[in-house]
């Protein structure tokens, strides 16, 4: 055992006694170890030994529940509290609980406000964004002027003609493709080779060969 750990173990009874008296509530050995280990560097064995020693000396009380022991301060050392004092303490607890709840709610509001302020743009950032938006609007305005000034606009009549021509040619494309498919299928019924070999010999190129497809009607 290191010197610091030995010193901590030697002082364990006093540390644990003060802790149980200050808290004045029951604890298991594991609870005491977990609560004091970080601050005082007490080992689990030292805590168990100190609790047993204090209980044997009558400085603290212990009760066994099944396989677990519970330790707490000797209540005889504390002044007897009257019913009036208990009612007063209860009233103080209620008042303090209400105060804590109010402070917690206030903290939540302040945190939300802080978050909103933190995420908001600063004045220089806002000025920069406004300038960028003005420049973008100016570019779009200039582009719109250029488009309006152009002389090569497509009239509604021309647009309608292009649309009708597209429909006509797609209809003819669909018709010829169907006729060709039916004709090839009829030939292939008596052809000794595969469809691909037939297309290569005859020189037929399909839409798929050129990565094209009929538009939706």
Residue pairs with C-beta under 8 A, 6 or more apart in sequence:
1 9
4 41
5 41
5 43
5 46
8 40
8 41
8 42
8 43
8 46
9 42
9 43
9 46
9 49
9 50
11 40
12 40
12 42
12 46
12 47
12 49
12 50
13 50
13 53
13 54
15 36
15 40
15 42
15 50
16 32
16 36
16 47
16 50
16 51
16 54
17 54
17 59
17 60
19 32
19 35
19 36
20 27
20 32
20 60
20 71
20 72
20 73
21 73
21 77
23 73
24 72
24 73
24 78
25 72
26 63
26 70
26 71
26 72
27 35
27 70
27 71
27 72
28 68
28 69
28 70
28 71
29 44
29 47
29 48
29 51
29 69
29 71
30 44
32 47
32 51
32 71
33 42
33 43
33 44
33 47
33 48
36 42
36 47
37 43
37 44
37 47
51 60
51 62
51 69
51 71
54 60
54 71
55 61
55 62
55 71
58 74
59 74
60 71
60 72
60 73
60 74
61 71
61 72
61 73
61 74
61 75
62 69
62 70
62 71
62 72
63 69
63 70
63 72
64 70
81 89
121 129
154 162
166 215
170 214
170 215
170 217
173 214
174 214
174 217
177 207
177 214
180 204
184 195
184 198
184 199
184 204
187 198
188 195
188 198
191 198
193 201
198 204
199 205
199 206
207 213
207 214
